[in-house]
Amino acid sequence: MKVQRTFLCNMVVTIGGLLLLPTRGSAEELSAYNGAQLYQRFCASCHGVAGFGDGPVAGSLKIMVPDITHVARRHGGEFPTDLVRRIIDGRATKIPHGTRDMPVWGTEFRSAGSGDAAGDATADVLVSRLVDYLRSIQRQ
């Protein structure tokens, strides 16, 4: 009986965690999102509502999720717009950190679009909105 209850509890926790993970949306739906809405939908499950690295999924990951409110501080007070953009869209990986653990949102946003030049343009706009939002939440 106790084994069944433990199994059931583990299943509920696992399913609950999966429900917190971001889901794909259509390009039309995503195109209406501002940066804060994109962040809440695609980033907050790991990085946390305020960006402190304390999202509900963070504890289940094998890496420490960074506090993204101090990106500018870690780069001498300048927000590294191009680097952040490349990290989000998948063009940049941190080699010393090993393989890429963060989802490649540029690909996800592109696949939500038409998959052609229009899909690329949609992905670029969405990534730009996310980058602008991340710049806005920086703390000194």
N, C-alpha and C positions, 0 to 999 in steps of 0.2 A: 504494500500500500504506500509506504514512504517513498519507494523508488518511483512509483507511478506519479506521485505528487511532485517529486523533484523534477522528473521529466517534463511534466505539464508546466511547471513554473519556468523551466528553462525554455520551453517552446514559446510561452507567452512573452518572455523577455526578448527572445530572438526575433519573433515576429514584430514586436513593438519597435525594436531597433531598426528593422528593415523598413518599417513605415516612415521612420524619420529621415531615411535617405532621400536625396533629391530625385525627382522624376523628370523625365523628358516632357517637353511641351511642344506644341506646334509653333512654327515661326510666327504665325499671326498672333497667337496668344503671348509669346515671349516679347514680341516687338512692342507691346504696350507696357512692359515692365520698366520701371526706373532702376537705377543702380541699387538702391536699398532693397527693393523687392527681389531683384535677381540674387543679391547677397543672401537674403533670408531663405530663398528657395533652394539655392545651390551650394551655399558655403557655410551657413550657420550650424548645420548638423555637426560639422567637425570644428570649425573655428569659433563657434559660440555666437549668441545673439549680438554681443558687443564686440566680438573679434578677439577676445582674450585667449583663444585656444581651448576653451572649456565647453565645447558643444557636447550634446548628449551622446554622440558616437565616439568622441575623442578617447575616452577611457578604454574602448575596446580595440583601439589601433595599436600596432606594435611600435609606432613612432610617436614622438611628442609633437602635438599639433602646435605650431607657433602662434604667439600673440601677434596678430597682424596690425595692431594699433601702434606698433613701434617700428614699423618698416623704415620710415624716414630717419628716425633716431639711429637705427643700426647702419644707416648710410650717410652719416655725417650731417644730418639735418635736412637732407634733400630727398624728396620722394622719388625713387627711381622708376619713373613712369614706364619706360621701355622694358625694363627688366620685369616689372610686375605684369605687364601685358604679355610678355613672352612666357612667363610662368603659368599664367591663366590659360593662354591658348595652346600651350604644350610645346612651344619652340625651345624653351629653356628648362634644363634640369640641373640640379645642383650635384655635380659629379662626386664630390666628397661624401655626399649623403647617400650614395647608392642609387638604386632604381627609383623611378618616379612613383610616389605613393598617392599624389593628388590626382584626381580625375582631369583629363584633358578637356577643359570646357569649350575650347575653340571647336574641337571635333563634335562635341555634343550639340553646341549651338548651330553648327553648320548642318548637322544631320536633321535638326529640327526645321531647317529651311529647305530650300529646293535642291540642295546638293550641287548647285552650279554657281555661277558668278553672283547671282542674287542671294544664294545661301551664304556665300563668303562675305558679302556685304552685310547681311544680317548678323552674322557671327561677329564681324568687326565692330559693329555698332553696339552689340550686347557686351562684348569684352570692354569696349571703351566706357560704357556706363558703369561696369563693375570697377574698373580702374579709377574712375572719377570718384566713385563712392568710397573706395578704400583710401584714396588721398584725403577725403573729407573726415575720416575717423581717426586720423593720426594724432597721437598724443606726444607731447614733449617730455 
